[in-house]
Amino acid sequence: MSTRILTWNINGFRSAIRKGIDHWMTELDPEVMLFQEIRARPDQLPEHWSNPEGWHVAWNPAARPGYAGTAIWSRRPFDRLDVGFDGSDEEG
């Protein structure tokens, strides 16, 4: 059994949504997605993107608005999730 993992520097989640990221997500059908440079907090996204049905999501936006940040989307629950180094991470 193989697991399809997608890692993607999306250069802004809101921009990626406008450009049709949902098409690529459907086409590639990964079990895990690792997003870099999300440049948004989940509360800045439409509900179906900030809390997507069928996904377990961990958001780690940067402290500075509109900058950096990461997110992990997984079809399975996380067994363990650590954020940053020694608990701190200003850039997400």
Residue pairs with C-beta under 8 A, 6 or more apart in sequence:
3 31
3 32
4 28
4 29
4 30
4 31
4 32
5 30
5 31
5 32
5 33
5 34
6 25
6 28
6 30
6 32
6 33
6 34
7 33
7 34
7 35
7 36
8 33
8 34
8 35
8 36
9 35
9 36
9 37
10 16
10 21
10 35
10 36
10 37
10 38
11 37
11 39
12 37
12 38
12 39
12 40
13 35
13 38
13 39
13 40
13 45
13 49
13 71
14 39
14 40
14 44
14 45
15 39
17 45
17 46
17 49
25 33
31 74
31 75
31 76
32 72
32 73
32 74
32 75
33 71
33 72
33 73
33 74
34 70
34 71
34 72
35 70
35 71
35 72
35 73
36 68
36 69
36 70
37 68
37 69
38 59
38 61
38 68
38 69
38 70
38 71
38 92
39 62
39 66
39 67
39 68
39 69
40 61
40 66
40 69
41 59
41 61
41 65
41 69
42 49
42 50
42 51
42 57
42 59
42 61
43 50
50 57
50 59
51 57
52 73
54 75
55 73
55 74
55 75
56 73
56 74
56 75
56 76
56 77
56 78
57 71
57 72
57 73
57 74
58 71
58 72
58 78
58 81
58 83
59 69
59 71
60 69
60 70
60 71
60 83
60 84
60 89
60 92
61 68
61 69
61 92
62 68
62 69
62 90
62 91
62 92
63 90
63 91
63 92
64 90
64 91
67 91
68 91
68 92
69 91
69 92
70 92
72 78
72 81
83 89
